[in-house]
């Protein structure tokens, strides 16, 4: 039976993709048959005649994952806006049944699925005559639990607690929180302490600030030193057994 976890960020720039790529590396380098999945991606990069889903490429390279992009990111848009708007601009509407078909295909092929959301928990995927279908709806439809990625710095207490409270109000199961861009100073440590006290959730990883990976969002900039740095920091920050314990059967 395949197990999985959904990675949600407190906001667009919380660092979900770098964290997810680190998690994929830790699992796959330890022999876990794991895959990545992201239902919709906007802000894709045009390289020659190809449209490259940047997040998908980053995670695949970090995790040494060789899966067709169309299977792990079925909807890809060049326009760097929320998927519901990008799909209208580019006239490629999102069909939830297609996402579920790809998800089920991966369940047959892999033992573990790490799924990354688009933006924060309230990111809309579809806005049509039937209403708004957002990330929270997809999480519930796929019956997945969540790991929340939060920034370490100023403002994170408010962003993190509000995101936790909203997901809890929907009945979404939160397994824990990963802190990104951690440097271990007084502010960061106190932020983590406050988040734990208020939410009563475990901190399951603290990914340190990784230097010299600026511009990694542009997939043409990825180099061996970036890949090595992220892998090294991920190995220090994440425990593969803890991650597996966070995953539920799908």
C-alpha positions as CSV (number, residue, x, y, z in Angstrom):
1,X,0.0,0.0,0.0
2,X,1.4,3.4,-1.0
3,X,2.0,6.0,1.6
4,X,2.1,9.8,1.1
5,X,2.3,13.2,2.6
6,X,1.3,16.7,1.3
7,X,3.8,19.6,1.7
8,X,2.0,22.9,2.3
9,X,3.7,26.3,2.8
10,X,2.7,29.2,4.9
11,X,3.0,31.3,1.8
12,X,4.4,31.3,-1.7
13,X,8.1,31.9,-0.7
14,X,8.3,29.7,2.4
15,X,10.7,27.3,0.6
16,X,8.4,24.3,-0.1
17,X,10.4,23.2,-3.2
18,X,13.8,23.3,-1.6
19,X,12.4,21.4,1.5
20,X,10.6,18.9,-0.7
21,X,13.7,18.3,-2.8
22,X,15.6,17.6,0.4
23,X,13.0,15.2,1.6
24,X,13.0,13.4,-1.7
25,X,16.8,13.1,-1.6
26,X,16.8,11.7,1.9
27,X,14.1,9.1,1.1
28,X,15.4,8.0,-2.3
29,X,19.1,7.9,-1.2
30,X,18.0,5.6,1.6
31,X,16.4,3.1,-0.8
32,X,12.8,4.3,-0.6
33,X,10.8,4.0,-3.8
34,X,9.5,7.5,-3.6
35,X,8.1,10.0,-6.1
36,X,7.2,13.6,-6.3
37,X,3.9,15.0,-7.4
38,X,2.7,18.6,-8.0
39,X,-0.8,19.0,-9.5
40,X,-0.3,22.4,-11.1
41,X,2.7,24.6,-11.6
42,X,2.8,28.2,-12.9
43,X,5.9,30.3,-13.7
44,X,7.5,27.5,-15.8
45,X,10.7,28.3,-17.7
46,X,11.0,28.2,-21.5
47,X,14.2,26.5,-22.6
48,X,14.4,26.4,-26.4
49,X,11.1,24.9,-27.6
50,X,10.4,23.2,-24.2
51,X,8.4,24.5,-21.2
52,X,10.2,23.2,-18.1
53,X,8.3,23.0,-14.8
54,X,11.1,24.4,-12.6
55,X,10.1,23.0,-9.2
56,X,9.6,19.6,-10.8
57,X,13.1,19.7,-12.4
58,X,14.7,20.8,-9.1
59,X,13.1,18.1,-7.0
60,X,13.8,15.4,-9.7
61,X,17.5,16.3,-9.9
62,X,17.9,16.5,-6.1
63,X,16.1,13.2,-5.6
64,X,17.6,11.4,-8.6
65,X,14.1,10.8,-9.8
66,X,13.6,9.7,-13.4
67,X,9.9,10.1,-14.1
68,X,8.2,11.9,-17.0
69,X,7.3,15.4,-16.0
70,X,3.8,15.0,-17.4
71,X,3.1,12.3,-14.9
72,X,4.3,14.2,-11.8
73,X,3.1,17.7,-12.8
74,X,0.1,17.3,-15.2
75,X,-0.6,21.1,-15.4
76,X,2.2,23.4,-16.3
77,X,1.8,27.2,-17.1
78,X,4.3,29.8,-18.1
79,X,2.4,32.7,-16.5
80,X,3.7,33.3,-13.0
81,X,0.3,33.7,-11.2
82,X,-2.0,31.4,-9.2
83,X,-2.9,28.3,-11.2
84,X,-6.6,29.2,-11.4
85,X,-5.7,32.5,-13.2
86,X,-2.8,31.0,-15.3
87,X,-5.2,28.3,-16.6
88,X,-7.6,31.1,-17.8
89,X,-4.9,33.2,-19.3
90,X,-3.4,30.2,-21.2
91,X,-6.8,28.6,-21.9
92,X,-5.8,25.3,-20.3
93,X,-8.4,24.6,-17.6
94,X,-7.5,22.2,-14.8
95,X,-9.5,19.0,-14.6
96,X,-9.4,17.4,-11.2
97,X,-10.1,13.9,-12.7
98,X,-6.8,14.2,-14.7
99,X,-4.9,15.0,-11.5
100,X,-6.5,12.0,-9.8
101,X,-5.6,9.7,-12.7
102,X,-2.0,10.7,-12.6
103,X,-2.0,10.4,-8.8
104,X,-3.4,6.8,-9.1
105,X,-0.8,6.0,-11.7
106,X,2.0,7.0,-9.3
107,X,0.4,5.0,-6.5
108,X,0.7,1.8,-8.7
109,X,4.4,2.5,-9.4
110,X,5.8,3.9,-6.2
111,X,5.6,3.1,-2.5
112,X,5.8,6.7,-1.3
113,X,4.4,10.0,-2.7
114,X,5.6,13.4,-1.6
115,X,3.1,15.9,-3.0
116,X,3.9,19.6,-3.1
117,X,1.2,22.3,-3.1
118,X,1.1,25.5,-5.2
119,X,1.4,28.5,-3.0
120,X,-0.3,28.5,0.4
121,X,-3.2,26.5,1.7
122,X,-5.8,28.9,0.2
123,X,-4.3,28.8,-3.3
124,X,-7.2,28.4,-5.8
125,X,-6.7,25.8,-8.5
126,X,-10.1,26.2,-10.3
127,X,-12.5,29.1,-10.5
128,X,-15.4,28.3,-12.7
129,X,-19.2,28.1,-12.8
130,X,-19.1,25.3,-10.2
131,X,-17.2,27.6,-7.7
132,X,-13.7,27.7,-6.4
133,X,-11.7,24.5,-5.9
134,X,-8.5,25.1,-3.9
135,X,-5.6,23.3,-2.5
136,X,-7.5,22.4,0.7
137,X,-10.1,20.6,-1.4
138,X,-7.5,18.6,-3.2
139,X,-5.8,17.6,0.0
140,X,-9.1,16.3,1.4
141,X,-10.1,14.6,-1.9
142,X,-6.8,12.7,-1.9
143,X,-7.2,11.9,1.8
144,X,-3.7,13.2,2.6
145,X,-2.1,14.4,5.8
146,X,0.1,17.5,5.7
147,X,3.6,18.7,6.7
148,X,3.7,22.5,7.0
149,X,6.8,24.4,5.8
150,X,7.4,27.7,7.6
151,X,10.0,30.4,7.4
152,X,12.2,30.9,10.5
153,X,12.3,34.7,10.5
154,X,10.2,37.6,11.7
155,X,6.4,37.2,11.1
156,X,6.5,33.5,11.0
157,X,4.5,33.0,14.2
158,X,1.5,34.7,12.8
159,X,1.7,33.1,9.3
160,X,2.3,29.6,10.8
161,X,-0.4,29.7,13.5
162,X,-3.0,31.1,11.2
163,X,-2.3,28.4,8.6
164,X,-2.4,25.7,11.2
165,X,-5.7,26.9,12.7
166,X,-7.3,27.2,9.2
167,X,-6.3,23.6,8.3
168,X,-7.4,22.3,11.6
169,X,-10.8,23.9,11.1
170,X,-11.2,21.9,7.9
171,X,-10.2,18.7,9.6
172,X,-6.9,18.4,7.8
173,X,-4.4,16.3,9.7
174,X,-1.1,18.1,10.3
175,X,1.8,15.8,11.1
176,X,4.3,18.5,12.0
177,X,6.2,21.6,10.9
178,X,9.5,22.0,9.0
179,X,11.3,25.3,9.6
180,X,13.2,26.6,6.6
181,X,16.1,29.1,6.4
182,X,17.1,28.4,10.0
183,X,20.2,30.1,11.3
184,X,19.9,29.3,15.0
185,X,19.8,32.8,16.4
186,X,17.7,34.1,19.3
187,X,14.8,35.2,17.1
188,X,14.6,32.0,15.2
189,X,14.8,29.8,18.3
190,X,12.2,31.8,20.1
191,X,9.9,31.8,17.0
192,X,10.1,28.0,17.0
193,X,9.4,27.8,20.7
194,X,6.3,30.0,20.4
195,X,5.0,28.1,17.4
196,X,5.3,24.8,19.3
197,X,3.7,26.2,22.4
198,X,0.7,27.7,20.5
199,X,0.1,24.9,17.9
200,X,1.2,21.9,20.0
201,X,2.7,20.4,16.9
202,X,6.1,18.9,16.6
203,X,9.0,20.5,14.7
204,X,10.1,17.6,12.5
205,X,13.0,19.4,10.9
206,X,15.0,22.6,10.7
207,X,16.6,23.2,7.3
208,X,19.5,25.6,7.8
209,X,20.0,28.6,5.5
210,X,21.8,27.3,2.5
211,X,24.2,29.8,1.0
212,X,25.0,30.1,-2.7
213,X,21.8,28.7,-4.1
214,X,20.4,32.1,-5.2
215,X,18.7,31.9,-8.6
216,X,18.0,28.2,-8.4
217,X,14.4,28.9,-9.4
218,X,15.8,29.4,-12.9
219,X,16.5,25.8,-13.9
220,X,19.3,26.9,-16.2
221,X,21.3,28.0,-13.2
222,X,21.3,24.7,-11.4
223,X,24.8,23.3,-10.9
224,X,26.6,20.5,-9.1
225,X,27.5,22.7,-6.1
226,X,23.8,23.7,-5.5
227,X,22.7,20.1,-5.7
228,X,25.5,19.0,-3.3
229,X,24.7,21.8,-0.8
230,X,21.0,21.0,-0.7
231,X,21.6,17.3,-0.3
232,X,24.1,17.8,2.5
233,X,21.9,20.1,4.5
234,X,18.9,17.8,4.0
235,X,20.8,14.9,5.3
236,X,21.7,16.9,8.5
237,X,18.2,18.2,8.9
238,X,15.8,15.4,8.1
239,X,15.4,11.9,9.6
240,X,14.1,9.4,7.1
241,X,12.3,7.3,9.8
242,X,10.5,10.4,11.1
243,X,9.4,11.3,7.6
244,X,8.1,7.8,7.0
245,X,6.2,7.9,10.2
246,X,4.4,11.1,9.0
247,X,3.1,9.3,6.0
248,X,-0.3,7.7,5.9
249,X,-1.7,5.0,3.6
250,X,-3.4,6.5,0.5
